[in-house]
Amino acid sequence: MLRENLMQVEENIAKACQKAGRDRSEVTLVAVSKTKPVSMLQEAYDEKIRHFGENKVQELCSKIEQLPDDIHWHMIGHLQRNKVKSIIGKVDLIHSVDTYRLAEEINIQAKKKHIVVPILVEVNIAGEESKFGISREDAILLIEDIALLENIRIKGLMTIAPYVEDPEENRQYFKKIKQLSVDITNKNIDNVSMEILSMGMTGDYMVAIEEGATIVRVGTGIFGQRNYKQE
Ligand SMILES: *Cc1c(COP(=O)(O)O)cnc(C)c1O
């Protein structure tokens, strides 16, 4: 099952890249493994997946301990300040920074470990009330402030597009966030690059790639439906 799913996702990514005239190497597939058992992550690992995304600190730390060292871990979920120190230095990229206070805490913990931590700023591009992320209007000011923190490097933007039946409905949002990243690049802010655009999930990653995604975060399309009910 998982193997077939991965082949399908890989084929779709290749198709979207081709359509957009992009090289496959420009897009990183992050397998979103939240709620899934370690055995399934191991299966994906055996199929050469090296990037995994998780949204809960405890689950993330437990999986890091149980799986091989050459995995790149992505923190994609809302992060509480009191949990920052548990993941600093263990994850390759934090996708979900949306307040200065959170960035400040990351900076403090990074300084203690003498490391520089790469992050993305999460933008609520559709302005949905139910979602985390800074508004498009406030993103630039936040980025200018975070850029002054010495032990953080802003590498780009992340967004979670609305849940839609037809992925074409999200194209407008992917275009908007791409444009925002270009606007930010043009400001030439020290310590800020816009090399990463983390956007696109199972329902819409092909459209996201066509609009410039460099990271797609695919869960259901690889691991199947999630069951949140406690057994
Ligand atoms: C769960 C999740 C995903 C994956 O969603 P699917 O629809 O299962 O592909 C991607 N990004 C974030 C931030 C998530 O929380």
The ligand as a MOL file (V3000), in Angstrom:
LIG
                    3D

  0  0  0     0  0            999 V3000
M  V30 BEGIN CTAB
M  V30 COUNTS 15 15 0 0 0
M  V30 BEGIN ATOM
M  V30 1 C -1.3860 17.1270 8.6280 0
M  V30 2 C -0.6330 18.1920 7.9010 0
M  V30 3 C -0.2340 18.0190 6.5640 0
M  V30 4 C -0.5830 16.8030 5.7350 0
M  V30 5 O -1.9370 16.8010 5.3980 0
M  V30 6 P -2.5300 15.7230 4.3630 0
M  V30 7 O -3.7760 16.3620 3.8840 0
M  V30 8 O -2.7600 14.4680 5.1270 0
M  V30 9 O -1.5310 15.5580 3.2900 0
M  V30 10 C 0.5170 19.0220 5.9860 0
M  V30 11 N 0.8520 20.1300 6.6580 0
M  V30 12 C 0.4920 20.3380 7.9360 0
M  V30 13 C 0.9180 21.5790 8.6220 0
M  V30 14 C -0.2580 19.3670 8.6050 0
M  V30 15 O -0.6160 19.5930 9.8690 0
M  V30 END ATOM
M  V30 BEGIN BOND
M  V30 1 1 1 2
M  V30 2 1 2 3
M  V30 3 2 2 14
M  V30 4 1 3 4
M  V30 5 2 3 10
M  V30 6 1 4 5
M  V30 7 1 5 6
M  V30 8 2 6 7
M  V30 9 1 6 8
M  V30 10 1 6 9
M  V30 11 1 10 11
M  V30 12 2 11 12
M  V30 13 1 12 13
M  V30 14 1 12 14
M  V30 15 1 14 15
M  V30 END BOND
M  V30 END CTAB
M  END
